[in-house]
Amino acid sequence: MEEEIVEEQERRGFGGWLRSLFSRKSEEDTEQEEEVPEYKRRLLDGRIEKYLDQNLDAYIQEYGILTGLDLEAYEERYNRLTGRISNMTEYMADADVKVSVLENDLAEIGKVSKKK
């Protein structure tokens, strides 16, 4: 048991040992914190992010990735087209009403002309 504690202290290093002395957390709190997975940033991660940031435009162009501006332009076009389509459907509905009125008038004229 003591060997495990010594190994753990060696693994944490002097800073970890010093922090454990001054921390006021109970053992239950530390156990709960250990259960939560945590991302530990590595030195290489920063270099990779820097490289990707520098070459982002090339990746966007090569792989056809959409940007925020592209999405705004598509959304604008979509809104214009849906507006035009709604105008067309309104026109078609009005035209259908007018055609049905004309058909009724024609039917009445046909009835009147048959009687004469």
A tleap script that builds the chain and sets N, CA, C and O, in Angstrom:
source leaprc.protein.ff14SB
mol = sequence {
  NMET GLU GLU GLU ILE VAL GLU GLU GLN GLU
  ARG ARG GLY PHE GLY GLY TRP LEU ARG SER
  LEU PHE SER ARG LYS SER GLU GLU ASP THR
  GLU GLN GLU GLU GLU VAL PRO GLU TYR LYS
  ARG ARG LEU LEU ASP GLY ARG ILE GLU LYS
  TYR LEU ASP GLN ASN LEU ASP ALA TYR ILE
  GLN GLU TYR GLY ILE LEU THR GLY LEU ASP
  LEU GLU ALA TYR GLU GLU ARG TYR ASN ARG
  LEU THR GLY ARG ILE SER ASN MET THR GLU
  TYR MET ALA ASP ALA ASP VAL LYS VAL SER
  VAL LEU GLU ASN ASP LEU ALA GLU ILE GLY
  LYS VAL SER LYS LYS CLYS
}
set mol.1.N position { 0.822 -1.184 0.000 }
set mol.1.CA position { 0.000 0.000 0.000 }
set mol.1.C position { 0.867 1.248 0.000 }
set mol.1.O position { 0.614 2.183 -0.760 }
set mol.2.N position { 1.894 1.269 0.854 }
set mol.2.CA position { 2.782 2.430 0.927 }
set mol.2.C position { 3.565 2.589 -0.376 }
set mol.2.O position { 3.861 3.708 -0.792 }
set mol.3.N position { 3.897 1.473 -1.015 }
set mol.3.CA position { 4.612 1.528 -2.288 }
set mol.3.C position { 3.765 2.220 -3.349 }
set mol.3.O position { 4.278 3.003 -4.149 }
set mol.4.N position { 2.460 1.927 -3.351 }
set mol.4.CA position { 1.566 2.566 -4.312 }
set mol.4.C position { 1.514 4.069 -4.094 }
set mol.4.O position { 1.532 4.831 -5.060 }
set mol.5.N position { 1.450 4.509 -2.847 }
set mol.5.CA position { 1.407 5.939 -2.531 }
set mol.5.C position { 2.698 6.607 -2.970 }
set mol.5.O position { 2.671 7.695 -3.544 }
set mol.6.N position { 3.819 5.968 -2.706 }
set mol.6.CA position { 5.120 6.530 -3.096 }
set mol.6.C position { 5.203 6.628 -4.622 }
set mol.6.O position { 5.649 7.645 -5.155 }
set mol.7.N position { 4.775 5.574 -5.325 }
set mol.7.CA position { 4.801 5.603 -6.786 }
set mol.7.C position { 3.911 6.711 -7.333 }
set mol.7.O position { 4.271 7.393 -8.293 }
set mol.8.N position { 2.740 6.884 -6.712 }
set mol.8.CA position { 1.829 7.934 -7.167 }
set mol.8.C position { 2.443 9.311 -6.938 }
set mol.8.O position { 2.329 10.188 -7.794 }
set mol.9.N position { 3.083 9.505 -5.809 }
set mol.9.CA position { 3.716 10.794 -5.525 }
set mol.9.C position { 4.865 11.057 -6.492 }
set mol.9.O position { 5.051 12.189 -6.939 }
set mol.10.N position { 5.632 10.027 -6.818 }
set mol.10.CA position { 6.718 10.195 -7.777 }
set mol.10.C position { 6.178 10.528 -9.156 }
set mol.10.O position { 6.762 11.329 -9.886 }
set mol.11.N position { 5.060 9.912 -9.508 }
set mol.11.CA position { 4.472 10.156 -10.811 }
set mol.11.C position { 3.928 11.585 -10.903 }
set mol.11.O position { 4.079 12.232 -11.939 }
set mol.12.N position { 3.310 12.077 -9.855 }
set mol.12.CA position { 2.777 13.434 -9.854 }
set mol.12.C position { 3.876 14.481 -9.805 }
set mol.12.O position { 3.692 15.596 -10.292 }
set mol.13.N position { 4.997 14.142 -9.232 }
set mol.13.CA position { 6.104 15.069 -9.134 }
set mol.13.C position { 5.974 15.973 -7.917 }
set mol.13.O position { 5.035 15.868 -7.128 }
set mol.14.N position { 6.947 16.859 -7.797 }
set mol.14.CA position { 7.004 17.737 -6.632 }
set mol.14.C position { 5.832 18.715 -6.610 }
set mol.14.O position { 5.263 18.984 -5.552 }
set mol.15.N position { 5.466 19.256 -7.798 }
set mol.15.CA position { 4.367 20.218 -7.863 }
set mol.15.C position { 3.048 19.589 -7.439 }
set mol.15.O position { 2.260 20.209 -6.724 }
set mol.16.N position { 2.811 18.369 -7.875 }
set mol.16.CA position { 1.590 17.668 -7.496 }
set mol.16.C position { 1.558 17.355 -6.013 }
set mol.16.O position { 0.516 17.454 -5.365 }
set mol.17.N position { 2.701 16.980 -5.489 }
set mol.17.CA position { 2.791 16.682 -4.064 }
set mol.17.C position { 2.539 17.929 -3.240 }
set mol.17.O position { 1.854 17.886 -2.219 }
set mol.18.N position { 3.108 19.053 -3.700 }
set mol.18.CA position { 2.939 20.313 -2.984 }
set mol.18.C position { 1.482 20.772 -3.040 }
set mol.18.O position { 0.928 21.230 -2.041 }
set mol.19.N position { 0.873 20.646 -4.208 }
set mol.19.CA position { -0.545 21.009 -4.345 }
set mol.19.C position { -1.428 20.157 -3.448 }
set mol.19.O position { -2.378 20.656 -2.847 }
set mol.20.N position { -1.110 18.860 -3.359 }
set mol.20.CA position { -1.929 17.967 -2.529 }
set mol.20.C position { -1.823 18.337 -1.050 }
set mol.20.O position { -2.773 18.140 -0.293 }
set mol.21.N position { -0.691 18.863 -0.642 }
set mol.21.CA position { -0.547 19.278 0.753 }
set mol.21.C position { -1.419 20.488 1.066 }
set mol.21.O position { -2.014 20.568 2.141 }
set mol.22.N position { -1.493 21.429 0.127 }
set mol.22.CA position { -2.209 22.671 0.387 }
set mol.22.C position { -3.668 22.638 -0.041 }
set mol.22.O position { -4.428 23.544 0.302 }
set mol.23.N position { -4.066 21.640 -0.763 }
set mol.23.CA position { -5.471 21.582 -1.183 }
set mol.23.C position { -6.328 21.152 -0.011 }
set mol.23.O position { -5.909 20.346 0.820 }
set mol.24.N position { -7.516 21.690 0.049 }
set mol.24.CA position { -8.405 21.391 1.167 }
set mol.24.C position { -9.536 20.466 0.740 }
set mol.24.O position { -10.563 20.394 1.414 }
set mol.25.N position { -9.364 19.775 -0.345 }
set mol.25.CA position { -10.403 18.888 -0.833 }
set mol.25.C position { -10.355 17.561 -0.076 }
set mol.25.O position { -9.289 17.057 0.277 }
set mol.26.N position { -11.528 17.024 0.156 }
set mol.26.CA position { -11.589 15.720 0.809 }
set mol.26.C position { -11.298 14.630 -0.226 }
set mol.26.O position { -11.246 14.900 -1.426 }
set mol.27.N position { -11.116 13.436 0.236 }
set mol.27.CA position { -10.834 12.324 -0.676 }
set mol.27.C position { -12.022 12.057 -1.589 }
set mol.27.O position { -11.838 11.657 -2.738 }
set mol.28.N position { -13.249 12.276 -1.090 }
set mol.28.CA position { -14.438 12.063 -1.915 }
set mol.28.C position { -14.449 13.029 -3.100 }
set mol.28.O position { -14.776 12.637 -4.220 }
set mol.29.N position { -14.091 14.297 -2.851 }
set mol.29.CA position { -14.061 15.290 -3.924 }
set mol.29.C position { -13.040 14.916 -4.982 }
set mol.29.O position { -13.318 15.033 -6.176 }
set mol.30.N position { -11.873 14.472 -4.568 }
set mol.30.CA position { -10.843 14.113 -5.537 }
set mol.30.C position { -11.255 12.883 -6.333 }
set mol.30.O position { -10.939 12.786 -7.518 }
set mol.31.N position { -11.959 11.935 -5.701 }
set mol.31.CA position { -12.428 10.759 -6.421 }
set mol.31.C position { -13.456 11.144 -7.476 }
set mol.31.O position { -13.441 10.608 -8.584 }
set mol.32.N position { -14.350 12.073 -7.137 }
set mol.32.CA position { -15.359 12.510 -8.093 }
set mol.32.C position { -14.715 13.245 -9.254 }
set mol.32.O position { -15.136 13.072 -10.398 }
set mol.33.N position { -13.704 14.060 -8.988 }
set mol.33.CA position { -13.014 14.782 -10.052 }
set mol.33.C position { -12.272 13.831 -10.981 }
set mol.33.O position { -12.210 14.072 -12.186 }
set mol.34.N position { -11.717 12.771 -10.447 }
set mol.34.CA position { -10.976 11.820 -11.258 }
set mol.34.C position { -11.897 11.058 -12.206 }
set mol.34.O position { -11.442 10.589 -13.249 }
set mol.35.N position { -13.171 10.924 -11.873 }
set mol.35.CA position { -14.113 10.208 -12.713 }
set mol.35.C position { -14.448 10.979 -13.981 }
set mol.35.O position { -14.770 10.372 -15.002 }
set mol.36.N position { -14.378 12.301 -13.934 }
set mol.36.CA position { -14.720 13.132 -15.080 }
set mol.36.C position { -13.547 13.133 -16.056 }
set mol.36.O position { -12.435 13.503 -15.680 }
set mol.37.N position { -13.780 12.721 -17.310 }
set mol.37.CA position { -12.678 12.740 -18.279 }
set mol.37.C position { -12.283 14.179 -18.602 }
set mol.37.O position { -13.135 15.058 -18.734 }
set mol.38.N position { -11.002 14.396 -18.725 }
set mol.38.CA position { -10.509 15.746 -18.964 }
set mol.38.C position { -9.503 15.705 -20.108 }
set mol.38.O position { -8.649 14.821 -20.181 }
set mol.39.N position { -9.627 16.693 -21.005 }
set mol.39.CA position { -8.697 16.782 -22.118 }
set mol.39.C position { -7.429 17.467 -21.651 }
set mol.39.O position { -7.472 18.588 -21.144 }
set mol.40.N position { -6.314 16.803 -21.819 }
set mol.40.CA position { -5.032 17.402 -21.443 }
set mol.40.C position { -4.334 17.831 -22.720 }
set mol.40.O position { -3.991 17.005 -23.566 }
set mol.41.N position { -4.133 19.107 -22.844 }
set mol.41.CA position { -3.534 19.691 -24.038 }
set mol.41.C position { -2.052 19.331 -24.094 }
set mol.41.O position { -1.334 19.417 -23.098 }
set mol.42.N position { -1.626 18.936 -25.257 }
set mol.42.CA position { -0.231 18.583 -25.459 }
set mol.42.C position { 0.453 19.673 -26.266 }
set mol.42.O position { -0.223 20.468 -26.920 }
set mol.43.N position { 1.733 19.725 -26.235 }
set mol.43.CA position { 2.499 20.738 -26.947 }
set mol.43.C position { 2.263 20.649 -28.450 }
set mol.43.O position { 2.196 21.673 -29.130 }
set mol.44.N position { 2.139 19.450 -28.962 }
set mol.44.CA position { 1.944 19.241 -30.394 }
set mol.44.C position { 0.605 19.796 -30.871 }
set mol.44.O position { 0.487 20.220 -32.021 }
set mol.45.N position { -0.411 19.799 -29.993 }
set mol.45.CA position { -1.728 20.300 -30.375 }
set mol.45.C position { -1.668 21.752 -30.828 }
set mol.45.O position { -2.308 22.109 -31.817 }
set mol.46.N position { -0.938 22.572 -30.150 }
set mol.46.CA position { -0.812 23.983 -30.515 }
set mol.46.C position { -0.167 24.139 -31.877 }
set mol.46.O position { -0.591 24.983 -32.666 }
set mol.47.N position { 0.834 23.353 -32.165 }
set mol.47.CA position { 1.499 23.425 -33.467 }
set mol.47.C position { 0.557 22.993 -34.585 }
set mol.47.O position { 0.540 23.595 -35.658 }
set mol.48.N position { -0.220 21.958 -34.331 }
set mol.48.CA position { -1.174 21.486 -35.339 }
set mol.48.C position { -2.227 22.559 -35.596 }
set mol.48.O position { -2.559 22.835 -36.749 }
set mol.49.N position { -2.754 23.164 -34.536 }
set mol.49.CA position { -3.746 24.224 -34.698 }
set mol.49.C position { -3.179 25.404 -35.470 }
set mol.49.O position { -3.863 25.982 -36.315 }
set mol.50.N position { -1.942 25.763 -35.188 }
set mol.50.CA position { -1.307 26.878 -35.895 }
set mol.50.C position { -1.164 26.552 -37.384 }
set mol.50.O position { -1.435 27.399 -38.235 }
set mol.51.N position { -0.743 25.338 -37.694 }
set mol.51.CA position { -0.600 24.913 -39.090 }
set mol.51.C position { -1.942 24.954 -39.806 }
set mol.51.O position { -2.037 25.447 -40.930 }
set mol.52.N position { -2.985 24.432 -39.150 }
set mol.52.CA position { -4.315 24.424 -39.770 }
set mol.52.C position { -4.836 25.839 -39.982 }
set mol.52.O position { -5.463 26.122 -41.003 }
set mol.53.N position { -4.583 26.729 -39.027 }
set mol.53.CA position { -5.009 28.119 -39.192 }
set mol.53.C position { -4.311 28.781 -40.366 }
set mol.53.O position { -4.932 29.543 -41.108 }
set mol.54.N position { -3.046 28.503 -40.540 }
set mol.54.CA position { -2.288 29.110 -41.635 }
set mol.54.C position { -2.742 28.588 -42.995 }
set mol.54.O position { -2.697 29.323 -43.982 }
set mol.55.N position { -3.173 27.347 -43.062 }
set mol.55.CA position { -3.546 26.727 -44.335 }
set mol.55.C position { -5.056 26.544 -44.502 }
set mol.55.O position { -5.497 25.752 -45.335 }
set mol.56.N position { -5.842 27.269 -43.719 }
set mol.56.CA position { -7.281 27.102 -43.745 }
set mol.56.C position { -7.881 27.427 -45.110 }
set mol.56.O position { -8.749 26.696 -45.587 }
set mol.57.N position { -7.439 28.498 -45.739 }
set mol.57.CA position { -7.989 28.882 -47.040 }
set mol.57.C position { -7.761 27.798 -48.090 }
set mol.57.O position { -8.638 27.522 -48.909 }
set mol.58.N position { -6.587 27.193 -48.061 }
set mol.58.CA position { -6.288 26.124 -49.024 }
set mol.58.C position { -7.203 24.922 -48.797 }
set mol.58.O position { -7.681 24.320 -49.758 }
set mol.59.N position { -7.451 24.568 -47.531 }
set mol.59.CA position { -8.338 23.440 -47.231 }
set mol.59.C position { -9.774 23.748 -47.645 }
set mol.59.O position { -10.471 22.876 -48.164 }
set mol.60.N position { -10.214 24.967 -47.421 }
set mol.60.CA position { -11.571 25.357 -47.813 }
set mol.60.C position { -11.739 25.212 -49.315 }
set mol.60.O position { -12.745 24.684 -49.789 }
set mol.61.N position { -10.754 25.682 -50.058 }
set mol.61.CA position { -10.842 25.620 -51.512 }
set mol.61.C position { -10.714 24.173 -52.012 }
set mol.61.O position { -11.469 23.751 -52.888 }
set mol.62.N position { -9.773 23.429 -51.463 }
set mol.62.CA position { -9.521 22.068 -51.939 }
set mol.62.C position { -10.685 21.121 -51.664 }
set mol.62.O position { -11.054 20.321 -52.524 }
set mol.63.N position { -11.263 21.210 -50.468 }
set mol.63.CA position { -12.305 20.275 -50.084 }
set mol.63.C position { -13.715 20.833 -50.259 }
set mol.63.O position { -14.688 20.141 -49.960 }
set mol.64.N position { -13.843 22.068 -50.738 }
set mol.64.CA position { -15.165 22.646 -50.977 }
set mol.64.C position { -15.949 22.899 -49.702 }
set mol.64.O position { -17.166 22.718 -49.673 }
set mol.65.N position { -15.267 23.310 -48.658 }
set mol.65.CA position { -15.922 23.569 -47.380 }
set mol.65.C position { -16.660 24.902 -47.463 }
set mol.65.O position { -16.137 25.871 -48.015 }
set mol.66.N position { -17.857 24.952 -46.924 }
set mol.66.CA position { -18.636 26.183 -46.919 }
set mol.66.C position { -18.209 27.071 -45.762 }
set mol.66.O position { -17.946 26.597 -44.657 }
set mol.67.N position { -18.146 28.362 -46.036 }
set mol.67.CA position { -17.833 29.333 -44.989 }
set mol.67.C position { -19.116 30.030 -44.566 }
set mol.67.O position { -20.177 29.809 -45.151 }
set mol.68.N position { -19.013 30.865 -43.555 }
set mol.68.CA position { -20.173 31.623 -43.088 }
set mol.68.C position { -20.712 32.538 -44.162 }
set mol.68.O position { -21.926 32.692 -44.296 }
set mol.69.N position { -19.816 33.153 -44.938 }
set mol.69.CA position { -20.258 34.031 -46.024 }
set mol.69.C position { -20.995 33.249 -47.100 }
set mol.69.O position { -21.992 33.723 -47.643 }
set mol.70.N position { -20.505 32.052 -47.407 }
set mol.70.CA position { -21.194 31.205 -48.383 }
set mol.70.C position { -22.609 30.876 -47.906 }
set mol.70.O position { -23.565 30.934 -48.679 }
set mol.71.N position { -22.727 30.533 -46.637 }
set mol.71.CA position { -24.037 30.194 -46.088 }
set mol.71.C position { -24.983 31.389 -46.130 }
set mol.71.O position { -26.170 31.237 -46.419 }
set mol.72.N position { -24.452 32.585 -45.841 }
set mol.72.CA position { -25.284 33.785 -45.909 }
set mol.72.C position { -25.770 34.022 -47.332 }
set mol.72.O position { -26.933 34.361 -47.548 }
set mol.73.N position { -24.875 33.843 -48.302 }
set mol.73.CA position { -25.256 34.044 -49.702 }
set mol.73.C position { -26.319 33.028 -50.114 }
set mol.73.O position { -27.285 33.386 -50.788 }
set mol.74.N position { -26.153 31.769 -49.717 }
set mol.74.CA position { -27.148 30.740 -50.040 }
set mol.74.C position { -28.487 31.038 -49.370 }
set mol.74.O position { -29.546 30.841 -49.965 }
set mol.75.N position { -28.429 31.509 -48.142 }
set mol.75.CA position { -29.661 31.835 -47.423 }
set mol.75.C position { -30.390 33.001 -48.093 }
set mol.75.O position { -31.616 33.000 -48.199 }
set mol.76.N position { -29.623 33.991 -48.542 }
set mol.76.CA position { -30.204 35.129 -49.256 }
set mol.76.C position { -30.893 34.665 -50.536 }
set mol.76.O position { -32.024 35.063 -50.815 }
set mol.77.N position { -30.214 33.828 -51.309 }
set mol.77.CA position { -30.800 33.291 -52.543 }
set mol.77.C position { -32.053 32.488 -52.247 }
set mol.77.O position { -33.053 32.598 -52.957 }
set mol.78.N position { -31.997 31.685 -51.200 }
set mol.78.CA position { -33.151 30.869 -50.813 }
set mol.78.C position { -34.347 31.756 -50.484 }
set mol.78.O position { -35.467 31.485 -50.917 }
set mol.79.N position { -34.102 32.824 -49.710 }
set mol.79.CA position { -35.199 33.723 -49.346 }
set mol.79.C position { -35.783 34.410 -50.576 }
set mol.79.O position { -37.001 34.554 -50.682 }
set mol.80.N position { -34.924 34.838 -51.512 }
set mol.80.CA position { -35.420 35.468 -52.740 }
set mol.80.C position { -36.254 34.488 -53.560 }
set mol.80.O position { -37.328 34.837 -54.049 }
set mol.81.N position { -35.757 33.263 -53.707 }
set mol.81.CA position { -36.484 32.266 -54.502 }
set mol.81.C position { -37.809 31.873 -53.853 }
set mol.81.O position { -38.818 31.737 -54.545 }
set mol.82.N position { -37.818 31.690 -52.548 }
set mol.82.CA position { -39.078 31.346 -51.886 }
set mol.82.C position { -40.074 32.496 -51.991 }
set mol.82.O position { -41.278 32.264 -52.101 }
set mol.83.N position { -39.581 33.734 -51.957 }
set mol.83.CA position { -40.473 34.880 -52.153 }
set mol.83.C position { -41.073 34.883 -53.544 }
set mol.83.O position { -42.265 35.139 -53.714 }
set mol.84.N position { -40.241 34.595 -54.545 }
set mol.84.CA position { -40.744 34.533 -55.927 }
set mol.84.C position { -41.734 33.391 -56.100 }
set mol.84.O position { -42.747 33.539 -56.783 }
set mol.85.N position { -41.444 32.260 -55.486 }
set mol.85.CA position { -42.338 31.110 -55.599 }
set mol.85.C position { -43.676 31.415 -54.939 }
set mol.85.O position { -44.726 31.060 -55.473 }
set mol.86.N position { -43.647 32.071 -53.783 }
set mol.86.CA position { -44.922 32.396 -53.122 }
set mol.86.C position { -45.723 33.374 -53.970 }
set mol.86.O position { -46.950 33.279 -54.024 }
set mol.87.N position { -45.048 34.317 -54.637 }
set mol.87.CA position { -45.754 35.225 -55.548 }
set mol.87.C position { -46.372 34.450 -56.706 }
set mol.87.O position { -47.498 34.734 -57.113 }
set mol.88.N position { -45.639 33.474 -57.237 }
set mol.88.CA position { -46.168 32.669 -58.340 }
set mol.88.C position { -47.370 31.841 -57.906 }
set mol.88.O position { -48.344 31.737 -58.651 }
set mol.89.N position { -47.321 31.253 -56.717 }
set mol.89.CA position { -48.448 30.447 -56.244 }
set mol.89.C position { -49.675 31.321 -56.008 }
set mol.89.O position { -50.801 30.899 -56.271 }
set mol.90.N position { -49.458 32.543 -55.508 }
set mol.90.CA position { -50.585 33.468 -55.354 }
set mol.90.C position { -51.182 33.810 -56.715 }
set mol.90.O position { -52.404 33.839 -56.867 }
set mol.91.N position { -50.339 34.064 -57.692 }
set mol.91.CA position { -50.811 34.371 -59.039 }
set mol.91.C position { -51.602 33.197 -59.618 }
set mol.91.O position { -52.659 33.383 -60.220 }
set mol.92.N position { -51.066 31.974 -59.424 }
set mol.92.CA position { -51.761 30.791 -59.936 }
set mol.92.C position { -53.120 30.621 -59.267 }
set mol.92.O position { -54.092 30.251 -59.925 }
set mol.93.N position { -53.195 30.886 -57.975 }
set mol.93.CA position { -54.479 30.770 -57.268 }
set mol.93.C position { -55.469 31.799 -57.810 }
set mol.93.O position { -56.636 31.479 -58.038 }
set mol.94.N position { -55.007 33.041 -58.019 }
set mol.94.CA position { -55.874 34.081 -58.586 }
set mol.94.C position { -56.310 33.707 -59.993 }
set mol.94.O position { -57.474 33.893 -60.349 }
set mol.95.N position { -55.403 33.188 -60.787 }
set mol.95.CA position { -55.733 32.802 -62.163 }
set mol.95.C position { -56.754 31.669 -62.168 }
set mol.95.O position { -57.669 31.663 -62.992 }
set mol.96.N position { -56.603 30.708 -61.254 }
set mol.96.CA position { -57.570 29.606 -61.170 }
set mol.96.C position { -58.963 30.128 -60.836 }
set mol.96.O position { -59.954 29.661 -61.398 }
set mol.97.N position { -59.042 31.090 -59.927 }
set mol.97.CA position { -60.340 31.671 -59.564 }
set mol.97.C position { -60.940 32.376 -60.773 }
set mol.97.O position { -62.126 32.202 -61.055 }
set mol.98.N position { -60.147 33.169 -61.493 }
set mol.98.CA position { -60.640 33.895 -62.661 }
set mol.98.C position { -61.086 32.929 -63.762 }
set mol.98.O position { -62.111 33.155 -64.405 }
set mol.99.N position { -60.331 31.866 -63.980 }
set mol.99.CA position { -60.683 30.885 -65.002 }
set mol.99.C position { -61.992 30.189 -64.636 }
set mol.99.O position { -62.844 29.978 -65.499 }
set mol.100.N position { -62.156 29.833 -63.365 }
set mol.100.CA position { -63.393 29.171 -62.953 }
set mol.100.C position { -64.591 30.120 -63.098 }
set mol.100.O position { -65.680 29.676 -63.464 }
set mol.101.N position { -64.409 31.416 -62.818 }
set mol.101.CA position { -65.488 32.395 -63.019 }
set mol.101.C position { -65.827 32.484 -64.505 }
set mol.101.O position { -67.001 32.498 -64.873 }
set mol.102.N position { -64.813 32.543 -65.352 }
set mol.102.CA position { -65.050 32.602 -66.800 }
set mol.102.C position { -65.739 31.339 -67.304 }
set mol.102.O position { -66.618 31.425 -68.161 }
set mol.103.N position { -65.363 30.176 -66.793 }
set mol.103.CA position { -66.011 28.921 -67.188 }
set mol.103.C position { -67.485 28.918 -66.783 }
set mol.103.O position { -68.339 28.467 -67.545 }
set mol.104.N position { -67.781 29.420 -65.586 }
set mol.104.CA position { -69.175 29.505 -65.143 }
set mol.104.C position { -69.973 30.457 -66.038 }
set mol.104.O position { -71.105 30.163 -66.423 }
set mol.105.N position { -69.362 31.606 -66.363 }
set mol.105.CA position { -70.030 32.563 -67.262 }
set mol.105.C position { -70.281 31.931 -68.626 }
set mol.105.O position { -71.352 32.112 -69.206 }
set mol.106.N position { -69.305 31.194 -69.140 }
set mol.106.CA position { -69.449 30.532 -70.445 }
set mol.106.C position { -70.557 29.473 -70.406 }
set mol.106.O position { -71.324 29.320 -71.356 }
set mol.107.N position { -70.622 28.750 -69.288 }
set mol.107.CA position { -71.659 27.733 -69.136 }
set mol.107.C position { -73.036 28.392 -69.117 }
set mol.107.O position { -73.978 27.859 -69.703 }
set mol.108.N position { -73.169 29.531 -68.459 }
set mol.108.CA position { -74.443 30.253 -68.422 }
set mol.108.C position { -74.814 30.769 -69.809 }
set mol.108.O position { -75.972 30.706 -70.220 }
set mol.109.N position { -73.805 31.284 -70.527 }
set mol.109.CA position { -74.073 31.767 -71.897 }
set mol.109.C position { -74.506 30.598 -72.779 }
set mol.109.O position { -75.397 30.751 -73.614 }
set mol.110.N position { -73.892 29.448 -72.603 }
set mol.110.CA position { -74.286 28.262 -73.373 }
set mol.110.C position { -75.720 27.848 -73.072 }
set mol.110.O position { -76.442 27.460 -73.990 }
set mol.111.N position { -76.157 27.917 -71.815 }
set mol.111.CA position { -77.513 27.566 -71.427 }
set mol.111.C position { -78.517 28.546 -72.035 }
set mol.111.O position { -79.574 28.145 -72.521 }
set mol.112.N position { -78.168 29.847 -72.002 }
set mol.112.CA position { -79.062 30.875 -72.527 }
set mol.112.C position { -79.187 30.725 -74.037 }
set mol.112.O position { -80.282 30.881 -74.577 }
set mol.113.N position { -78.095 30.427 -74.729 }
set mol.113.CA position { -78.133 30.315 -76.185 }
set mol.113.C position { -78.897 29.059 -76.617 }
set mol.113.O position { -79.485 29.064 -77.698 }
set mol.114.N position { -78.914 28.001 -75.832 }
set mol.114.CA position { -79.663 26.797 -76.166 }
set mol.114.C position { -81.167 27.052 -76.067 }
set mol.114.O position { -81.950 26.493 -76.834 }
set mol.115.N position { -81.557 27.885 -75.132 }
set mol.115.CA position { -82.977 28.171 -74.948 }
set mol.115.C position { -83.518 28.983 -76.105 }
set mol.115.O position { -84.699 28.841 -76.424 }
set mol.116.N position { -82.764 29.792 -76.726 }
set mol.116.CA position { -83.240 30.634 -77.813 }
set mol.116.C position { -83.267 29.925 -79.079 }
set mol.116.O position { -83.646 30.499 -80.101 }
savepdb mol mol.pdb
quit
